[in-house]
């Protein structure tokens, strides 16, 4: 499941602007987007 799906923002349209926070998973060391909102 993607961050977009978790935020309930499906479907996105081309050019749609979003705001989000980038967070790092401490266990895996990978970054991901959270707290997505339509701008």
Secondary structure, DSSP 8 states (H G I E B T S, - for coil): --HHHHTT--S--TT--EEEEEEE-TTT--EEEEEEEE-
